Each structure stands twice: as C-alpha cells, then as structure tokens.
Amino acid sequence: MKRIVSALKKEKSYRDFLKTYAERKGKRFPILVSGLSEGAIAAFYTAILSDLVIKKNALPALCILPTEKECARLCAMMNDYHVRAVTYTVRDMVFQNIVASHEFEHERLATLDAILTGKCDIV
C-alpha cells in the first residue's frame, strides 16, 4: 500500500494540489475530491494526510460523505493504509418514548475522545 501512495505522490496533479494548498497557507478551506475510484480515494486521502496532518501533528482532518455506509467503507480502507480513522455516527431521532440503546452515544463519545486526545488522523 505504501507503493500506491508513493506512486500517487509522484503524479503531477498531486504535486499541483500540494502547491495550491501551500499557496493558501494559513487559510482554511474545504477540499472537494471527485472522479476518483474507490481505491484511489483512500490512497489520495492517505497521501494528503501523510503530507498535511500526520507529519505536522495537526488537528485531525474532517471528511464529510453522503452516507454512513460510505463513511464506514472509507474508514476501513484508511485503517488498512495504517491511518487512524474514526467515524462520527449519525444520531437517529427518536420521536416516541421508548427505551433505546446508548450504543451510538458511546461511539460518538469515543470519537470525540479520539479527537481531543490526538488518537485519530481523520474523522
């Protein structure tokens, strides 16, 4: 997997991306990534994280995806690349007075703890 990431880092488009990012240093802005295959997305995020987050001990990156299924898939791929990835699960709205499991609350608290203690690279 390291070979895939190192090959990606040699690509001109990736170097152009880093150059553009460096020019905007100090200014936070969202990054939209589109048109990549599923495996390429994980490699791209891993390369970005290794260059911009992990080496600099920065705050974790935030990645917003349309569905929880895609979040879980990306999180698993990132962990395969040895990137500490966690998900922040959606809270289901309960409109009835029923007893519910607190599993999601525990997962959300664990994610917040990972962010605060520096135990994750991407959320």
DOTI-426769 format. One line per 3 residues: their letters; for each residue x, z negated, y of C-alpha. Coordinates in nm, 4 decimals, m for minus. Each point is the difference from the previous one (the first is absolute). Example, Ala and Ser with C-alpha at 12.3 -4.5 7.8 and 13.67 -1.06 7.14 Angstrom:
2
as> 1.2300,m0.7800,m0.4500 ~ 0.1370,0.0660,0.3440
//
This chain:
123
mkr> 0.0000,0.0000,0.0000 ~ 0.2936,m0.0606,0.2291 ~ 0.0949,0.3644,m0.0474
ivs> m0.3389,0.1153,0.1231 ~ 0.0223,m0.2168,0.3111 ~ 0.3590,0.1048,0.0732
alk> m0.0952,0.3686,m0.0412 ~ m0.2896,m0.0502,0.2402 ~ 0.2300,m0.1612,0.2567
kek> 0.2132,0.3171,0.0003 ~ m0.2949,0.2205,0.0973 ~ m0.0007,0.1350,0.3555
syr> m0.3639,m0.0945,0.0599 ~ 0.0740,m0.3625,m0.0931 ~ 0.3037,m0.0124,0.2301
dfl> m0.2124,0.1525,0.2793 ~ m0.2586,m0.2706,m0.0570 ~ 0.2638,m0.2733,0.0317
kty> 0.1375,0.1630,0.3143 ~ m0.3465,0.0068,0.1582 ~ m0.0551,m0.3610,m0.1010
aer> 0.3338,m0.1045,0.1501 ~ m0.0841,0.1731,0.3283 ~ m0.3099,m0.2169,0.0275
kgk> 0.1957,m0.3185,m0.0725 ~ m0.1709,m0.3088,0.1302 ~ m0.3373,0.1725,0.0161
rfp> m0.2330,m0.0747,m0.2868 ~ m0.2137,0.2863,m0.1142 ~ m0.1852,0.0956,m0.3159
ilv> 0.1447,0.2536,m0.2394 ~ m0.2327,0.2443,m0.1708 ~ 0.1261,0.1459,m0.3253
sgl> m0.1995,0.2793,m0.1598 ~ 0.0455,0.2900,m0.2379 ~ 0.2262,m0.1789,m0.2483
seg> m0.0657,m0.0286,m0.3717 ~ m0.0612,m0.3433,m0.1453 ~ 0.3561,m0.0487,m0.1222
aia> 0.1473,0.1391,0.3205 ~ m0.1976,m0.2496,0.2070 ~ 0.1546,m0.2930,m0.1857
afy> 0.3487,0.1493,0.0378 ~ m0.0590,0.0662,0.3717 ~ m0.1235,m0.3532,0.0677
tai> 0.2884,m0.1439,m0.2005 ~ 0.2510,0.2022,0.2035 ~ m0.1605,m0.1045,0.3300
lsd> m0.0138,m0.3627,m0.1034 ~ 0.3608,m0.0024,m0.1124 ~ 0.1121,0.1517,0.3312
lvi> m0.2303,m0.1769,0.2449 ~ m0.1200,m0.3260,m0.1518 ~ 0.2110,m0.1336,m0.2857
kkn> 0.3457,0.0597,0.1517 ~ m0.1024,m0.1529,0.3325 ~ m0.1921,m0.2985,m0.1411
alp> m0.2958,0.1088,0.2114 ~ m0.3620,m0.0991,m0.0400 ~ m0.1771,0.1661,m0.2911
alc> m0.1484,0.3427,0.0531 ~ m0.3767,0.0385,m0.0031 ~ m0.1473,0.2912,m0.1932
ilp> m0.3708,0.0719,0.0333 ~ m0.1642,0.2095,m0.2689 ~ m0.3633,0.1103,m0.0378
tek> m0.0792,m0.1832,m0.3250 ~ 0.1125,m0.3056,m0.1920 ~ 0.0692,0.2231,m0.2995
eca> 0.2556,0.1984,0.2009 ~ 0.1486,m0.3255,0.1299 ~ 0.0432,m0.1366,m0.3515
rlc> 0.1544,0.3287,m0.1182 ~ 0.2468,0.0149,0.2906 ~ 0.0852,m0.3676,m0.0400
amm> 0.0797,0.0529,m0.3688 ~ 0.2160,0.3047,0.0780 ~ 0.1853,m0.1870,0.2746
ndy> 0.0697,m0.2892,m0.2351 ~ 0.1344,0.2549,m0.2515 ~ 0.2461,0.1036,0.2741
hvr> 0.0991,m0.3688,0.0346 ~ m0.1731,m0.0353,0.3363 ~ m0.1846,m0.3276,0.0432
avt> m0.3535,0.1270,0.0637 ~ m0.3171,m0.2078,0.0227 ~ m0.3625,0.0875,0.0691
ytv> m0.2433,m0.1718,0.2311 ~ m0.3281,0.0300,m0.1835 ~ m0.3280,0.0750,0.1700
rdm> m0.2416,m0.2872,0.0213 ~ m0.3386,0.0851,m0.1418 ~ m0.2850,m0.1099,0.2203
vfq> m0.2471,m0.2202,m0.1881 ~ m0.3441,m0.0173,0.1573 ~ m0.1575,m0.2262,m0.2581
niv> 0.0527,m0.3680,m0.0600 ~ 0.1856,0.0263,m0.3307 ~ 0.3025,m0.1670,m0.1472
ash> 0.2909,0.2399,0.0182 ~ 0.3542,m0.0018,m0.1298 ~ 0.2725,m0.0763,0.2496
efe> 0.2421,0.2420,m0.1699 ~ 0.0099,0.2417,0.2947 ~ 0.0562,m0.2809,0.2481
her> 0.2942,m0.1207,m0.2095 ~ 0.1455,0.3520,m0.0138 ~ m0.0390,0.0393,0.3767
lat> 0.1677,m0.3372,0.0642 ~ 0.2851,0.0942,m0.2348 ~ 0.0487,0.3250,0.1947
lda> 0.0029,m0.1851,0.3335 ~ 0.2530,m0.2455,m0.1442 ~ 0.2206,0.2900,m0.1176
ilt> m0.0077,0.1470,0.3522 ~ 0.0843,m0.3293,0.1699 ~ 0.2793,m0.0920,m0.2419
gkc> 0.1612,0.3453,m0.0109 ~ m0.0791,0.0598,m0.3669 ~ m0.1336,0.3514,0.0503
div> 0.1187,0.3268,0.1561 ~ m0.3350,0.1754,0.0310 ~ m0.3643,m0.1068,0.0107
//
